[in-house]
Amino acid sequence: MSEAVTEFTRRARTEKGWWVAAALVGIGVIYPLIVESLQEVPLIGDFMPGIGSVVVMLIFTMMALGLNVVVGYAGLLDLGYVAFYAAGAYVAGWFASLHFDQVTFHLSGAVSGDLPGIHLSMWLVLVLAGVFTTIVGIVIGLPTLRLRGDYLAIVTLGFGEIVPQFVRNADSVAGFNLTNGTFGITPIDSPSFGAGFVFREQSNKDDLFYWTAIGLVLFTVFCCIRLRDSRLGRAWIAIREDETAAAAMGVPLMRTKTWAYAIGAFFGGVAGAYFASYRSGAFPADFFFQFSVFLLCMVILGGLGSIWGVLAGGLILSYLDREGLATIGAKLQQDAGLDFDPTKYQFGIYGLIIVAMMLLRPQGLIPERRHKIELEEGVHDTPFYDVQTEAAMTDRNRSDD
């Protein structure tokens, strides 16, 4: 009877969670239609982000979800995730811009047919960016994923530093301009539905980019849920919990880790290409090591391995980065008369947030169920002395009987 009640309670909570998620998605979809009204509401109106900021917030959150596959699911500390972001952005620059003006190839309705360069449809470019970064993830992962713990983090940090240096200096690779150096590649084509409906030419272009970003985030969430509940996802979790035990149970470590790295790279590449299209450019100044740490903070804040937690953590930190800290500083100056600009100390503030989370709620804002149980209840081993004492007491009782 108790098992039936427990199962009923679990299903009720699950259904309630899905209803809450559906309601939040509905609010997100209509946000461009109500944002102006919300900004007129006293107190909270000043803190409502604009549509352009929310587009960037969603793209950053998509990258955080991709990193969560690597760090949260498989337990691989990746400090070089910015490499996949950069690779995806430059794929958009190569295949949807004037950069390679030596050739003229068009497979897009977003630009006129006489423009030089390669111009593929942005929807195709997103797929190409995902495939390319998946290959890059495999190439980087094969030599590095044989390492564990701190050594893996150091090597991925090295790759995270190599890629920005490469894109800044690859304007003359054997005489070939690959990345256009510090100037970046611009302009990059906009998504479109034929020649008559180019996002960037519409009056509500930010709304169109916003709704597309919502679709990409939902696609990422769907894939993450399916992966988590799959056989591959269970293998990732087994490696995260105890790599030695997972290998002993027959989990192929290198293949499973490489899949995590490749799939995480896929989402990072798609997000990077879409961000480049939204900004109409791929610039090396965007690909610094700090960005990898910023994404990792989103995962830690939300909860390692938790999809909904990473969504919350990504939106919170990206909001603070885009508008939140600036708005708070303006309110402090206007209302309290304090001459304090939080944007000057943004990384220090993010660090304080993470430290506070580790002290007060180490499992994250919305923790994964298994990780929450481990942190709150612990996994207690019986000391060897107690085992010996208990065995001696059992033998004594048997002899007395």
N, C-alpha and C positions, 0 to 999 in steps of 0.2 A: 504493500500500500504506500509506504513511504517513498519507494522508488518511483511509483507512478506520479506522486505529488511532485517529487523533484523534477521529473521529466516534463511535467506540465508547466512548472514554474520556469524551467529553462526555455521552453518553447515560447511562453508568454513574453519573457524578457527579449528573446530574439526577435519576435514579431514587433514588439514595441520599439526595439532599436531600428528595425527597418522602416517603420512608420516615421520615426524621428528623422532618419536619414533622408527619406523621400520628401518630408516637409522642408528640410534644409536645402535640398536640391531645388525644390520648387521656388523657394525664396531667392536662391541664387540665380535662377533663370530669369526671374522678373526684376532683379535688382536694377538693371539699367532703366527700367520704366518707373521706378519709385525712388531712385537715389536723390533726385532734386527735391522731392517732398521730404525725405528723411533729413536732408541737410538743412532744412528750415526748422527742424524740431529743436527747441531750446536744450542746452547742455550737451546732448549727444550729437547734434547736427554737425558741429565742427569736427567731430571725429569720424564722420562718414567718408571713406576714401572715394576718390573719383574713379571713373571707369578705367582710365588709362593705368592708374596704379593697381587696380584689382587684376587687370590682365597680367601685369608683371608678377603680382602675388601668386596667381594661379600657375604661371609657368615655373616659378621657383618651387612651388609646392609639388608640382609634377616631378621635378628633379629630386626633391627630397624623398618622394615615394620610390623613385628608382634607386636611390642610395639605401633606402630602408630594406630593399631586397638583399643587398650586399651585407649591410651592417646588422640590420635587425633580424633577418631570416637566417642567414648563414653565419653570422658572427664574425665577419671578416672586416677588420678596421681599415677602411679605405680613405686615405687622406689626399687622394689625387683625382677625385671625381670631376674636378673642373676640366680634366683632359677630354672627357666625353662631351661635355658642354661645348668646349671649343671646337672639337671635331665636327659636331653637328652644325654649328654656326657656319663654319667654313665650307661645309658641303653645300649649304644654301648659297653661300657666296660664289662657289664655283659653278653651280648649275642653274642659277637664277639671277644673273647679273651681267653687266658689261665687262666683267673682269677678263675673260679670255676673248678679247676682241679680234684675235687672229682668225677666229672661225665665226660662222653665223649659223646657229641651229635653233629652231623654234619648235616647241611643243607646248605652247601656253597661249592663252587668249588674253593674258594680262598686259602684254606689250605689243607694240606694232611690229610688223614683220620685217622692217628694214633695219632694226637695231642690231648692231653686232653683238657677239657673245653667245653663250649658251643660255637659253631660256626655257626651262622645263616647267610644267605646271607645279605650283607649290605643293599640291597634295602628293604628287609623285616625289618631290624633293624630300618631303618629310619621311617617306618610306625609305628612300635612298640614304638619308641621314641615319635612320635607325639601323639599317643593314650595315652601313659603313662603320658606325661606332660599335656595333656588335662584333665585327671583325677586329676592330682596334682593341676591344675589351679582351678578346681571346688572345690576341698577340701579346698584350701586356700581361694578361693573367697567367699564361702558360709558364713563363720563367719565374713569376713572383709568388704564385699561390702555393708553391712548395714550402714556403716559409710560414711561420706562425707568429702570432702575437705582435710584439714590438718590432720584430724584424720585418714583418709584412707591412706594418704601418710606415716604417722608415722608407722602404722601397717604393710604396705607392706615393709617399710624399715626394720622393725624388722624381717620379714620373709627373706628378702634378707641377713640379717646378720646371721640368724639361719642356713640356708642351708650350707654356707661355713664352719661354725664351725662343723656342723654335718658330712660333708664328710671328714673333716680332722681328726675326732675322731671316725669314724665308722669302724675302723679296728678290733674292738672287741665288737660287739653288742651281748651280751649274749653268748660270746665265738665264735661268727661267724664273719668272716672277710667280711664285705660288700663292703667297698670302698678302702681297702688297705692303709688307712690313708694318711699321707703326701707324700708317695711315688707314689700314684695314681695307675691307672691300665694301663699297657702297656706290650706288644704291642697289638694294636687293629687291627683287620683285615681290609683289603682294599676292596673297591668295585671291582666287577669282573663280567665278562660275561662268566661264566664257568671256568674250570680249566686252559684253555689255554690263557685267557686274563684277567690277574689280573693287575689292574691299577698300583700298586706299582712296579711291575716287568717290566713295559714297559719303553723304553728309553724316551718317551714323557709323563711321568706320570703326570707332572704338567699341561700339556695341557689337559689331560683327566679329571683331577680334576677340571680344570677351566671350561671346557665346561659343565660338570655336574652341577657346581655351577651356571652357567648361566641359565641352565634349571630350577633349583630350584628357582632362583630369579624370572624368568618369570612366573613360576607356582604361586608363592606368589603374584606377581603383578596381575595376572589374577583373583585370588581368592579375592584379596582386592577390585578390581574394581567391581566384581559381588556382593560382600557383601555390598559395599558402595551404590550401586543402588538398593539393595533389600529392602524388607519391614523391615527386621531386621536392615539394615543399617540406614534407615530413623528413626527407633526407637532409635538407638544409638545417632544420631544427635539431636533428640528431647531431649533426656536426657542431652546431652552435653550443649544444649542451655538453657534449663530451666527444671530442674528435677521435680519441683513441678507442672508445667504446663503439662509436659508429663504424670505424674501420673494422673492428673485430666482428661486427654484425654483418659485414659484407657491403657496406656503403662505399662506392668508389670515390675516394676523396677528391682527386684531381678533377675528374669529370664533373662531379657535383659542384665543386667550388667554381669551376670555369663557367658552368651554366649560370650560376648566380652573378658572376662578374659580367658575363655577356648580356644577360637580360637587364641588369641594372644599367649597363652602358646603353642599351637600346633606348630606354626611356629618357636618359640624359641627352642622347643625340637628337631625338625628336623634339624635345623641349628646347634644345639649343638652336635648332634650325627654325623653329617657330618664333623664338625670341628674336633671332636675326631678321626674320621677315617683318616682324612687328616694328622693330627699330630701323628697318631698312638699311642694316649694315652689320658687319661682323668686325669688331674692333678688339685688338689685343689687350687693351686696358681693362676689358671685362673679365679676363681669364687669369686672375691672380690666385695664389694659394689660399688667401683669406676666404675666398668664396667657397672652397671645399669645406673649410671649418664652419662657415656660416650654415651650409646645408646640414652638416653633421650636428650642429646645435639644434636645428629643427627636429631632427630625428630623436635626439636625446630629450628635448623638451616634451615632445609628444608622447614618447614611450617607445623603446626599442621593440621592433616587430609589430607594433600596433598601427594598422592602416588609418583608423580614425584619429588616433593620437598624432600621427605624423601630419595628417591633414590640418589638425588644430594647431600644432606647433609651427608648421610651415606658414600658415596664414597669419599667425600672431607675429612671428619674427619678421616676415616679409612686410607686414603692415608697418611695424615699427621702423623698418629700414626705409620704406618708401615715403610714408607721410606721418606716421605716429609720433616719432621723436620730435620732428619739426613742429607738429601741432601742439604737443605738450610744452615745448619750449616757448612757443608764441603765447599760450595761455598763461604760463608762469610769468612772463614779462608783462602781459596786459593786466591780468587780474591780481597777481601777487606782487608785482613790481620787482621780481627777482631777475637779475642779469645773469641768466644761466641758459646755455645752449646745449641741450642734450646731444645734438648731432655731432658735436666735437668729441664726445666720449662714447660713441655708439658701441664700439667693440668692447669697451670696459663694461658698459651696461649689459650687453649680451652675456658677458662672462659672469657678472653678478647674478643674472637670472639663472644661468646653468648651475652655479654654485649653490644658490638657494634651493633649486630643484633637487640637487643631490643630497642636501641636508634635510629637507622637509618632505620631499616626495620623490625618492629616487626611481620609482617605477614609471614616472612620467605622468602627464596630465590625464591621458586615457590609456592606461596600461594594457598590454596584452595579458590575457587571463593567466597563462602559464607563468609568465615572468612576474606577475603580481603575486601569485601564490608563493613562488620561490623567495621573493623579497620579504613578504609579510610573515609567512609561516616558517620559511627556511627549510633546509634539508638537513636534518639532524642525524648524525652518526652516533651510535652507541660507543662510548669509549671502551678500549680493549679491557681495561681493568674492571669495568662494570660487567662486561660479558663474562669474564673469568669468575667474578663473584657470583653472578646469577647462575652460572653452570655449577659452581661448587654448592650453592644452596639447594639446587635441584637434586644433585647427587645425594646430599645429606638427608633431604626429605625422603628420598626413595629408600635409603638405607634404614631410616627410622621406621618406615612402613613395613 
